[in-house]
Amino acid sequence: MCFFGRSLLAFFLALCLNCASPATGSTSESAHVESQNASAGDWYWRGIRSLEQRRYQQAISDFTKSLSLMDETKYGDFQLASRRAAQSKSIQDIDFVADQTYSIAICYNSRGTAYGTIGNISQAMLDFDKALKAYPRFGKAACNRGNGYMTLGKAELALRDFDLATQFSPDLIEPFKNRAKLYKAKKQFDLAQKQLELARKMPQPDESFDTAFHSFVGDLVRKAISISPKNPYLINALGASKTKKSEQKSAIKDFQRARSIDPNLWIAYQNEVKSLFQIGNEPEAFRVLKLTGAKFTKDANLNDWIARQFIEHHKYKEALQYSNIALKINPRFPCALTNRAVAYFGLGKHSKEAISDCDKAIAIDARYANAYATKSAALLDFNKYKECIEVATKAISFDSKSKDAYHNRGVAYMKLKLWDKADQDLERAIELTPEDTFTRKYSSEVAAHRGNMELMLADRAVGKSSKEAARAIKREEMEKEASSYSSVIAVAPTIPAPYYDRALISIASNKLEQASKDLTRFLYLTKWQGKTSALAASLLTLVFRDMGDDKRANEVLKLAESSLDRQNRVPILSFLLGKIDEQTLIKNEYSKAEKTRNLLFYAMVLVQKGNLTKARSILEELKRDGDSEIDEFILLPVYLKKASNTK
């Protein structure tokens, strides 16, 4: 909606009078902005880049050019802008007024930041005043103006602005810190300490552009509604701004009121349906969907949208009904053809019809990615995995964010036992839609199979399957990783590798009983074969010793000696069996990964024996020079802490 782009505020809210980013070079920006064709947004972003590079005079020039391309006389005053918004006769009218007014506000605030940084406080203050004229509840601008007053030694005015900033934007931390500085200067140390404590307790502010912009739209629309209380476009816009703040129930009332004033305002119906689904009121959402279909019988786009809503909630019979209505209105509608294909596919035993509709859609629009993605799903149903991969790849070439295409291609790769490719595609699908449990199930199965194959890779057998877990130090991160391995185990309980990985996380979390069970299960599934089993036996021995159960530790060593052939005994196991001494263990030439494991496990032995100084020395060396890619590296900070004798 805003012509400066959605991500602006994420960067901008970090700016204040004295917080420009470190210089990243001062190369000319002429290649990025062609002066004759540059828009206000282009100049604004050039100004932001100049600020980042600490080229403040250039930033001032860029922001000035941006402002020159906007109509400040019409939109630089919130009161005048509200009157213009009150006259809106379409959604686009409201968008334009909001876009222009907010853009002027942020541009003045950014230029004021540049002026303030070079010490031109008087000009900075004028710009912050203009920013607040365009948006009187602009918390960051109020805070920046307060900074200016503080620089000028006007403490009371500064406090007033910091209080306004907190009132307008309660999540801003900076006003609390600045009030603390002022109170400290006044020797009001108790008040200063209280402000700092409040700042420390505050969560990181939500700096997404959507949230800030929709807050502004809400303010603008409320003012406009006070002028024109029965304007349905304004009332709908107010509801839309509330949905961004999760005020769904209040938003629904606004949408209902908007469509009661104008029964033909189709977007109010759409918005109401979306909010009803958000609060989980599916029966009412379905009722409004059907009401919308009955009202707009000649609108192909709207009936196709209704079909899509039913598809998303697995009501394929209704989806087919509204897709047919859309196609009756417009037979050459690729989106409706594709949605009907999905509906056919969802109803089962209609894969041929689904493929036919997809082919029709592709014939109309050869670059319509969703048609290819849907066709790839139908091909999966026919076990045509190679064709599925080809079609899904086509979909991805037209839409690199097609989650369905990545999912379908990933499943096809999985069926062909191409585990690495399957894993890559399914992980990409999850990245695009993190809440999709269906894709996660397939991903877990692939992870399990990949883990099983890793058992064939000698001493690197478990070096990749939990690479992220090796970085997890915080307890909540480790619990999350453990949960992911539990999901893998639930899907494929006879695959060994996930048990080893989950055991490592359990040890790091001090859940030794769980770790011992997982390592025991791992050894059972591997039948005590291979170097990975030798590592697991070594680790299980150390776990039992940590638990104070020397009896079971010795039993593990006896089984290892009788079950594992000599060529698969890793050095640390030979050491635990008494077959090699300490010097041989430490001095022998190993790969970096094997050396890291041997020394890490040896340091664990030293910790158990109370030789903390030596253990700490080894662990510090591994922290600097060890192979951090191995899974077992997750144990290093745990035992380093023990060796340092800290609680």
Stockholm file with secondary structure:
# STOCKHOLM 1.0

chainA/1-647         MCFFGRSLLAFFLALCLNCASPATGSTSESAHVESQNASAGDWYWRGIRSLEQRRYQQAISDFTKSLSLMDETKYGDFQLASRRAAQSKSIQDIDFVADQTYSIAICYNSRGTAYGTIGNISQAMLDFDKALKAYPRFGKAACNRGNGYMTLGKAELALRDFDLATQFSPDLIEPFKNRAKLYKAKKQFDLAQKQLELARKMPQPDESFDTAFHSFVGDLVRKAISISPKNPYLINALGASKTKKSEQKSAIKDFQRARSIDPNLWIAYQNEVKSLFQIGNEPEAFRVLKLTGAKFTKDANLNDWIARQFIEHHKYKEALQYSNIALKINPRFPCALTNRAVAYFGLGKHSKEAISDCDKAIAIDARYANAYATKSAALLDFNKYKECIEVATKAISFDSKSKDAYHNRGVAYMKLKLWDKADQDLERAIELTPEDTFTRKYSSEVAAHRGNMELMLADRAVGKSSKEAARAIKREEMEKEASSYSSVIAVAPTIPAPYYDRALISIASNKLEQASKDLTRFLYLTKWQGKTSALAASLLTLVFRDMGDDKRANEVLKLAESSLDRQNRVPILSFLLGKIDEQTLIKNEYSKAEKTRNLLFYAMVLVQKGNLTKARSILEELKRDGDSEIDEFILLPVYLKKASNTK
#=GR chainA/1-647 SS CCTTCTTHHHHHTTCCTTCCCCCCCCCCCTTTCCTTTCCHHHHHHHHHHHHHTTCHHHHHHHHHHHHHTSCHHHHSSHHHHHHHHHTCCSHHHHHHHHHHHHHHHHHHHHHHHHHHHTTCHHHHHHHHHHHHHHCTTCHHHHHHHHHHHHHTTCHHHHHHHHHHHHHHCTTCSHHHHHHHHHHHHTTCHHHHHHHHHHHHHSCCCCCCHHHHHHHHHHHHHHHHHHHSTTCHHHHHHHHHHHHTTTCHHHHHHHHHHHHHHCTTCHHHHHHHHHHHHHTTCHHHHHHHHHHHHHHCTTCHHHHHHHHHHHHHTTCHHHHHHHHHHHHHHCTTCHHHHHHHHHHHHHHSSCHHHHHHHHHHHHHHCTTCHHHHHHHHHHHHHTTCHHHHHHHHHHHHHHCTTCHHHHHHHHHHHHHTTCHHHHHHHHHHHHHHCTTCHHHHHHHHHHHHHHHHHHTTSGGGTTSSTTTTGGGCCSHHHHHHHHHHHHHHHHHCTTCSHHHHHHHHHHHHTTCHHHHHHHHHHHHHHHTTCSHHHHHHHHHHHHHHHHTTCHHHHHHHHHHHHHHSCGGGCCHHHHHHTTSSCHHHHHHSCCCHHHHHHHHHHHHHHHHHHTCHHHHHHHHHHHHHHSCTTSGGGGGHHHHHHHHTTCC
#=GC SS_cons         CCTTCTTHHHHHTTCCTTCCCCCCCCCCCTTTCCTTTCCHHHHHHHHHHHHHTTCHHHHHHHHHHHHHTSCHHHHSSHHHHHHHHHTCCSHHHHHHHHHHHHHHHHHHHHHHHHHHHTTCHHHHHHHHHHHHHHCTTCHHHHHHHHHHHHHTTCHHHHHHHHHHHHHHCTTCSHHHHHHHHHHHHTTCHHHHHHHHHHHHHSCCCCCCHHHHHHHHHHHHHHHHHHHSTTCHHHHHHHHHHHHTTTCHHHHHHHHHHHHHHCTTCHHHHHHHHHHHHHTTCHHHHHHHHHHHHHHCTTCHHHHHHHHHHHHHTTCHHHHHHHHHHHHHHCTTCHHHHHHHHHHHHHHSSCHHHHHHHHHHHHHHCTTCHHHHHHHHHHHHHTTCHHHHHHHHHHHHHHCTTCHHHHHHHHHHHHHTTCHHHHHHHHHHHHHHCTTCHHHHHHHHHHHHHHHHHHTTSGGGTTSSTTTTGGGCCSHHHHHHHHHHHHHHHHHCTTCSHHHHHHHHHHHHTTCHHHHHHHHHHHHHHHTTCSHHHHHHHHHHHHHHHHTTCHHHHHHHHHHHHHHSCGGGCCHHHHHHTTSSCHHHHHHSCCCHHHHHHHHHHHHHHHHHHTCHHHHHHHHHHHHHHSCTTSGGGGGHHHHHHHHTTCC
//
